[in-house]
Structure formats: structure tokens, C-alpha cells
Amino acid sequence: MTTTKSAKEEIVLSPGDLSRAVMKRVDSHKFREKHKAKSAPLAMIALAEEVAEKIIRPKSMDYFEGMTMTVPTCEEAGNNPHYHSVVGQKLLLVDWQ
């Protein structure tokens, strides 16, 4: 997946990048403590935070098909059960404006 951050700078966010980001966030004690009372799976929260930071805030909506983004499979995520648990799930983006 490739998207444009600005006219001069291009951001590439691959399934491997998402997988590593999910693993890093879920393995973080601070992250787990912050979200321990939430009912959503930690891996999905981690993925949503990464997508918000890298895609939604910079307004790089190329990753979304309409209002949804399907979590892509990643062959690099062989030993990442957290990422495997969210593959195929859909993130819904609702722009309230």
C-alpha cells in the first residue's frame, strides 16, 4: 500500500509494517495498561491506533475502500498471533463532518 503524505513525501505502509506495529504495541506494558479495561481485543486497538496515526490523521484515505479498510494478510507475520487474529477484520471510518 502506498499513499501520499504531501506533494513531496510519500508514505508506504505495507502489511509487514502493520504487523510489526501491532506486535510492538501489544507487547508494550504501557499500551496494555492503558487499554486493559476496554472490551475490544488489544490487537484491534493496536491496529486502529496505527491506522489513525499513519493514515487517518495525514488524510491518506487511499487505504480505505469507501468507509472500510480490510486488514491485509501478511506472510511476514509468521510468528505474530496478535496480527493473525485481526487479519480479514474491517475497520470502519466514519467522518462525522
Phi and psi in radians as a Rosetta constraint file:
Dihedral C 1 N 2 CA 2 C 2 CIRCULARHARMONIC -2.290 0.35
Dihedral N 2 CA 2 C 2 N 3 CIRCULARHARMONIC 2.444 0.35
Dihedral C 2 N 3 CA 3 C 3 CIRCULARHARMONIC -2.508 0.35
Dihedral N 3 CA 3 C 3 N 4 CIRCULARHARMONIC 2.813 0.35
Dihedral C 3 N 4 CA 4 C 4 CIRCULARHARMONIC -1.751 0.35
Dihedral N 4 CA 4 C 4 N 5 CIRCULARHARMONIC 2.212 0.35
Dihedral C 4 N 5 CA 5 C 5 CIRCULARHARMONIC -1.509 0.35
Dihedral N 5 CA 5 C 5 N 6 CIRCULARHARMONIC -0.745 0.35
Dihedral C 5 N 6 CA 6 C 6 CIRCULARHARMONIC -2.572 0.35
Dihedral N 6 CA 6 C 6 N 7 CIRCULARHARMONIC -3.125 0.35
Dihedral C 6 N 7 CA 7 C 7 CIRCULARHARMONIC -1.093 0.35
Dihedral N 7 CA 7 C 7 N 8 CIRCULARHARMONIC -0.495 0.35
Dihedral C 7 N 8 CA 8 C 8 CIRCULARHARMONIC -1.802 0.35
Dihedral N 8 CA 8 C 8 N 9 CIRCULARHARMONIC -0.426 0.35
Dihedral C 8 N 9 CA 9 C 9 CIRCULARHARMONIC -1.998 0.35
Dihedral N 9 CA 9 C 9 N 10 CIRCULARHARMONIC 2.262 0.35
Dihedral C 9 N 10 CA 10 C 10 CIRCULARHARMONIC -1.976 0.35
Dihedral N 10 CA 10 C 10 N 11 CIRCULARHARMONIC 2.342 0.35
Dihedral C 10 N 11 CA 11 C 11 CIRCULARHARMONIC -1.814 0.35
Dihedral N 11 CA 11 C 11 N 12 CIRCULARHARMONIC 2.322 0.35
Dihedral C 11 N 12 CA 12 C 12 CIRCULARHARMONIC -2.004 0.35
Dihedral N 12 CA 12 C 12 N 13 CIRCULARHARMONIC 2.133 0.35
Dihedral C 12 N 13 CA 13 C 13 CIRCULARHARMONIC -2.141 0.35
Dihedral N 13 CA 13 C 13 N 14 CIRCULARHARMONIC 1.800 0.35
Dihedral C 13 N 14 CA 14 C 14 CIRCULARHARMONIC -1.627 0.35
Dihedral N 14 CA 14 C 14 N 15 CIRCULARHARMONIC 2.899 0.35
Dihedral C 14 N 15 CA 15 C 15 CIRCULARHARMONIC -0.993 0.35
Dihedral N 15 CA 15 C 15 N 16 CIRCULARHARMONIC -0.600 0.35
Dihedral C 15 N 16 CA 16 C 16 CIRCULARHARMONIC -1.116 0.35
Dihedral N 16 CA 16 C 16 N 17 CIRCULARHARMONIC -0.702 0.35
Dihedral C 16 N 17 CA 17 C 17 CIRCULARHARMONIC -1.078 0.35
Dihedral N 17 CA 17 C 17 N 18 CIRCULARHARMONIC -0.775 0.35
Dihedral C 17 N 18 CA 18 C 18 CIRCULARHARMONIC -1.091 0.35
Dihedral N 18 CA 18 C 18 N 19 CIRCULARHARMONIC -0.754 0.35
Dihedral C 18 N 19 CA 19 C 19 CIRCULARHARMONIC -1.063 0.35
Dihedral N 19 CA 19 C 19 N 20 CIRCULARHARMONIC -0.824 0.35
Dihedral C 19 N 20 CA 20 C 20 CIRCULARHARMONIC -1.119 0.35
Dihedral N 20 CA 20 C 20 N 21 CIRCULARHARMONIC -0.690 0.35
Dihedral C 20 N 21 CA 21 C 21 CIRCULARHARMONIC -1.135 0.35
Dihedral N 21 CA 21 C 21 N 22 CIRCULARHARMONIC -0.734 0.35
Dihedral C 21 N 22 CA 22 C 22 CIRCULARHARMONIC -1.091 0.35
Dihedral N 22 CA 22 C 22 N 23 CIRCULARHARMONIC -0.821 0.35
Dihedral C 22 N 23 CA 23 C 23 CIRCULARHARMONIC -1.070 0.35
Dihedral N 23 CA 23 C 23 N 24 CIRCULARHARMONIC -0.774 0.35
Dihedral C 23 N 24 CA 24 C 24 CIRCULARHARMONIC -1.093 0.35
Dihedral N 24 CA 24 C 24 N 25 CIRCULARHARMONIC -0.781 0.35
Dihedral C 24 N 25 CA 25 C 25 CIRCULARHARMONIC -1.174 0.35
Dihedral N 25 CA 25 C 25 N 26 CIRCULARHARMONIC -0.797 0.35
Dihedral C 25 N 26 CA 26 C 26 CIRCULARHARMONIC -1.151 0.35
Dihedral N 26 CA 26 C 26 N 27 CIRCULARHARMONIC -0.562 0.35
Dihedral C 26 N 27 CA 27 C 27 CIRCULARHARMONIC -1.327 0.35
Dihedral N 27 CA 27 C 27 N 28 CIRCULARHARMONIC -0.194 0.35
Dihedral C 27 N 28 CA 28 C 28 CIRCULARHARMONIC -1.401 0.35
Dihedral N 28 CA 28 C 28 N 29 CIRCULARHARMONIC 2.168 0.35
Dihedral C 28 N 29 CA 29 C 29 CIRCULARHARMONIC -1.070 0.35
Dihedral N 29 CA 29 C 29 N 30 CIRCULARHARMONIC -0.713 0.35
Dihedral C 29 N 30 CA 30 C 30 CIRCULARHARMONIC -1.064 0.35
Dihedral N 30 CA 30 C 30 N 31 CIRCULARHARMONIC -0.750 0.35
Dihedral C 30 N 31 CA 31 C 31 CIRCULARHARMONIC -1.098 0.35
Dihedral N 31 CA 31 C 31 N 32 CIRCULARHARMONIC -0.820 0.35
Dihedral C 31 N 32 CA 32 C 32 CIRCULARHARMONIC -1.090 0.35
Dihedral N 32 CA 32 C 32 N 33 CIRCULARHARMONIC -0.706 0.35
Dihedral C 32 N 33 CA 33 C 33 CIRCULARHARMONIC -1.145 0.35
Dihedral N 33 CA 33 C 33 N 34 CIRCULARHARMONIC -0.724 0.35
Dihedral C 33 N 34 CA 34 C 34 CIRCULARHARMONIC -1.085 0.35
Dihedral N 34 CA 34 C 34 N 35 CIRCULARHARMONIC -0.611 0.35
Dihedral C 34 N 35 CA 35 C 35 CIRCULARHARMONIC -1.948 0.35
Dihedral N 35 CA 35 C 35 N 36 CIRCULARHARMONIC 0.269 0.35
Dihedral C 35 N 36 CA 36 C 36 CIRCULARHARMONIC -1.146 0.35
Dihedral N 36 CA 36 C 36 N 37 CIRCULARHARMONIC -0.450 0.35
Dihedral C 36 N 37 CA 37 C 37 CIRCULARHARMONIC -1.614 0.35
Dihedral N 37 CA 37 C 37 N 38 CIRCULARHARMONIC 0.010 0.35
Dihedral C 37 N 38 CA 38 C 38 CIRCULARHARMONIC -1.497 0.35
Dihedral N 38 CA 38 C 38 N 39 CIRCULARHARMONIC 2.626 0.35
Dihedral C 38 N 39 CA 39 C 39 CIRCULARHARMONIC -1.550 0.35
Dihedral N 39 CA 39 C 39 N 40 CIRCULARHARMONIC -0.220 0.35
Dihedral C 39 N 40 CA 40 C 40 CIRCULARHARMONIC -1.359 0.35
Dihedral N 40 CA 40 C 40 N 41 CIRCULARHARMONIC 2.620 0.35
Dihedral C 40 N 41 CA 41 C 41 CIRCULARHARMONIC -1.053 0.35
Dihedral N 41 CA 41 C 41 N 42 CIRCULARHARMONIC 2.450 0.35
Dihedral C 41 N 42 CA 42 C 42 CIRCULARHARMONIC -1.002 0.35
Dihedral N 42 CA 42 C 42 N 43 CIRCULARHARMONIC -0.648 0.35
Dihedral C 42 N 43 CA 43 C 43 CIRCULARHARMONIC -1.106 0.35
Dihedral N 43 CA 43 C 43 N 44 CIRCULARHARMONIC -0.648 0.35
Dihedral C 43 N 44 CA 44 C 44 CIRCULARHARMONIC -1.244 0.35
Dihedral N 44 CA 44 C 44 N 45 CIRCULARHARMONIC -0.666 0.35
Dihedral C 44 N 45 CA 45 C 45 CIRCULARHARMONIC -1.118 0.35
Dihedral N 45 CA 45 C 45 N 46 CIRCULARHARMONIC -0.753 0.35
Dihedral C 45 N 46 CA 46 C 46 CIRCULARHARMONIC -1.068 0.35
Dihedral N 46 CA 46 C 46 N 47 CIRCULARHARMONIC -0.769 0.35
Dihedral C 46 N 47 CA 47 C 47 CIRCULARHARMONIC -1.112 0.35
Dihedral N 47 CA 47 C 47 N 48 CIRCULARHARMONIC -0.775 0.35
Dihedral C 47 N 48 CA 48 C 48 CIRCULARHARMONIC -1.094 0.35
Dihedral N 48 CA 48 C 48 N 49 CIRCULARHARMONIC -0.691 0.35
Dihedral C 48 N 49 CA 49 C 49 CIRCULARHARMONIC -1.113 0.35
Dihedral N 49 CA 49 C 49 N 50 CIRCULARHARMONIC -0.750 0.35
Dihedral C 49 N 50 CA 50 C 50 CIRCULARHARMONIC -1.127 0.35
Dihedral N 50 CA 50 C 50 N 51 CIRCULARHARMONIC -0.763 0.35
Dihedral C 50 N 51 CA 51 C 51 CIRCULARHARMONIC -1.121 0.35
Dihedral N 51 CA 51 C 51 N 52 CIRCULARHARMONIC -0.722 0.35
Dihedral C 51 N 52 CA 52 C 52 CIRCULARHARMONIC -1.095 0.35
Dihedral N 52 CA 52 C 52 N 53 CIRCULARHARMONIC -0.757 0.35
Dihedral C 52 N 53 CA 53 C 53 CIRCULARHARMONIC -1.207 0.35
Dihedral N 53 CA 53 C 53 N 54 CIRCULARHARMONIC -0.756 0.35
Dihedral C 53 N 54 CA 54 C 54 CIRCULARHARMONIC -1.667 0.35
Dihedral N 54 CA 54 C 54 N 55 CIRCULARHARMONIC -0.386 0.35
Dihedral C 54 N 55 CA 55 C 55 CIRCULARHARMONIC -2.069 0.35
Dihedral N 55 CA 55 C 55 N 56 CIRCULARHARMONIC -0.923 0.35
Dihedral C 55 N 56 CA 56 C 56 CIRCULARHARMONIC -1.271 0.35
Dihedral N 56 CA 56 C 56 N 57 CIRCULARHARMONIC -0.879 0.35
Dihedral C 56 N 57 CA 57 C 57 CIRCULARHARMONIC -1.068 0.35
Dihedral N 57 CA 57 C 57 N 58 CIRCULARHARMONIC -0.712 0.35
Dihedral C 57 N 58 CA 58 C 58 CIRCULARHARMONIC -1.350 0.35
Dihedral N 58 CA 58 C 58 N 59 CIRCULARHARMONIC 0.028 0.35
Dihedral C 58 N 59 CA 59 C 59 CIRCULARHARMONIC 1.089 0.35
Dihedral N 59 CA 59 C 59 N 60 CIRCULARHARMONIC 0.739 0.35
Dihedral C 59 N 60 CA 60 C 60 CIRCULARHARMONIC -1.792 0.35
Dihedral N 60 CA 60 C 60 N 61 CIRCULARHARMONIC 1.307 0.35
Dihedral C 60 N 61 CA 61 C 61 CIRCULARHARMONIC -1.441 0.35
Dihedral N 61 CA 61 C 61 N 62 CIRCULARHARMONIC 0.201 0.35
Dihedral C 61 N 62 CA 62 C 62 CIRCULARHARMONIC -1.072 0.35
Dihedral N 62 CA 62 C 62 N 63 CIRCULARHARMONIC -0.385 0.35
Dihedral C 62 N 63 CA 63 C 63 CIRCULARHARMONIC -1.388 0.35
Dihedral N 63 CA 63 C 63 N 64 CIRCULARHARMONIC -0.294 0.35
Dihedral C 63 N 64 CA 64 C 64 CIRCULARHARMONIC -1.704 0.35
Dihedral N 64 CA 64 C 64 N 65 CIRCULARHARMONIC 2.431 0.35
Dihedral C 64 N 65 CA 65 C 65 CIRCULARHARMONIC -1.807 0.35
Dihedral N 65 CA 65 C 65 N 66 CIRCULARHARMONIC 1.762 0.35
Dihedral C 65 N 66 CA 66 C 66 CIRCULARHARMONIC 1.225 0.35
Dihedral N 66 CA 66 C 66 N 67 CIRCULARHARMONIC -2.028 0.35
Dihedral C 66 N 67 CA 67 C 67 CIRCULARHARMONIC -1.831 0.35
Dihedral N 67 CA 67 C 67 N 68 CIRCULARHARMONIC 0.040 0.35
Dihedral C 67 N 68 CA 68 C 68 CIRCULARHARMONIC -2.140 0.35
Dihedral N 68 CA 68 C 68 N 69 CIRCULARHARMONIC 2.673 0.35
Dihedral C 68 N 69 CA 69 C 69 CIRCULARHARMONIC -2.278 0.35
Dihedral N 69 CA 69 C 69 N 70 CIRCULARHARMONIC 2.146 0.35
Dihedral C 69 N 70 CA 70 C 70 CIRCULARHARMONIC -1.585 0.35
Dihedral N 70 CA 70 C 70 N 71 CIRCULARHARMONIC 2.268 0.35
Dihedral C 70 N 71 CA 71 C 71 CIRCULARHARMONIC -1.150 0.35
Dihedral N 71 CA 71 C 71 N 72 CIRCULARHARMONIC 2.111 0.35
Dihedral C 71 N 72 CA 72 C 72 CIRCULARHARMONIC -1.340 0.35
Dihedral N 72 CA 72 C 72 N 73 CIRCULARHARMONIC 2.689 0.35
Dihedral C 72 N 73 CA 73 C 73 CIRCULARHARMONIC -1.243 0.35
Dihedral N 73 CA 73 C 73 N 74 CIRCULARHARMONIC 2.760 0.35
Dihedral C 73 N 74 CA 74 C 74 CIRCULARHARMONIC -2.542 0.35
Dihedral N 74 CA 74 C 74 N 75 CIRCULARHARMONIC 2.017 0.35
Dihedral C 74 N 75 CA 75 C 75 CIRCULARHARMONIC -1.225 0.35
Dihedral N 75 CA 75 C 75 N 76 CIRCULARHARMONIC -0.431 0.35
Dihedral C 75 N 76 CA 76 C 76 CIRCULARHARMONIC -1.255 0.35
Dihedral N 76 CA 76 C 76 N 77 CIRCULARHARMONIC -0.275 0.35
Dihedral C 76 N 77 CA 77 C 77 CIRCULARHARMONIC -1.519 0.35
Dihedral N 77 CA 77 C 77 N 78 CIRCULARHARMONIC 0.546 0.35
Dihedral C 77 N 78 CA 78 C 78 CIRCULARHARMONIC -0.895 0.35
Dihedral N 78 CA 78 C 78 N 79 CIRCULARHARMONIC -0.700 0.35
Dihedral C 78 N 79 CA 79 C 79 CIRCULARHARMONIC -1.922 0.35
Dihedral N 79 CA 79 C 79 N 80 CIRCULARHARMONIC 0.469 0.35
Dihedral C 79 N 80 CA 80 C 80 CIRCULARHARMONIC -2.033 0.35
Dihedral N 80 CA 80 C 80 N 81 CIRCULARHARMONIC 1.506 0.35
Dihedral C 80 N 81 CA 81 C 81 CIRCULARHARMONIC -1.131 0.35
Dihedral N 81 CA 81 C 81 N 82 CIRCULARHARMONIC -0.471 0.35
Dihedral C 81 N 82 CA 82 C 82 CIRCULARHARMONIC -1.109 0.35
Dihedral N 82 CA 82 C 82 N 83 CIRCULARHARMONIC -0.814 0.35
Dihedral C 82 N 83 CA 83 C 83 CIRCULARHARMONIC -1.188 0.35
Dihedral N 83 CA 83 C 83 N 84 CIRCULARHARMONIC -0.728 0.35
Dihedral C 83 N 84 CA 84 C 84 CIRCULARHARMONIC -1.020 0.35
Dihedral N 84 CA 84 C 84 N 85 CIRCULARHARMONIC -0.526 0.35
Dihedral C 84 N 85 CA 85 C 85 CIRCULARHARMONIC -1.265 0.35
Dihedral N 85 CA 85 C 85 N 86 CIRCULARHARMONIC -0.267 0.35
Dihedral C 85 N 86 CA 86 C 86 CIRCULARHARMONIC -1.950 0.35
Dihedral N 86 CA 86 C 86 N 87 CIRCULARHARMONIC -0.108 0.35
Dihedral C 86 N 87 CA 87 C 87 CIRCULARHARMONIC -1.025 0.35
Dihedral N 87 CA 87 C 87 N 88 CIRCULARHARMONIC 2.294 0.35
Dihedral C 87 N 88 CA 88 C 88 CIRCULARHARMONIC 1.582 0.35
Dihedral N 88 CA 88 C 88 N 89 CIRCULARHARMONIC -0.275 0.35
Dihedral C 88 N 89 CA 89 C 89 CIRCULARHARMONIC -1.210 0.35
Dihedral N 89 CA 89 C 89 N 90 CIRCULARHARMONIC 2.774 0.35
Dihedral C 89 N 90 CA 90 C 90 CIRCULARHARMONIC -2.027 0.35
Dihedral N 90 CA 90 C 90 N 91 CIRCULARHARMONIC 2.346 0.35
Dihedral C 90 N 91 CA 91 C 91 CIRCULARHARMONIC -1.690 0.35
Dihedral N 91 CA 91 C 91 N 92 CIRCULARHARMONIC 2.363 0.35
Dihedral C 91 N 92 CA 92 C 92 CIRCULARHARMONIC -1.852 0.35
Dihedral N 92 CA 92 C 92 N 93 CIRCULARHARMONIC 2.259 0.35
Dihedral C 92 N 93 CA 93 C 93 CIRCULARHARMONIC -1.922 0.35
Dihedral N 93 CA 93 C 93 N 94 CIRCULARHARMONIC 2.029 0.35
Dihedral C 93 N 94 CA 94 C 94 CIRCULARHARMONIC -1.981 0.35
Dihedral N 94 CA 94 C 94 N 95 CIRCULARHARMONIC 2.070 0.35
Dihedral C 94 N 95 CA 95 C 95 CIRCULARHARMONIC -1.686 0.35
Dihedral N 95 CA 95 C 95 N 96 CIRCULARHARMONIC 1.864 0.35
Dihedral C 95 N 96 CA 96 C 96 CIRCULARHARMONIC -1.290 0.35
Dihedral N 96 CA 96 C 96 N 97 CIRCULARHARMONIC -0.081 0.35
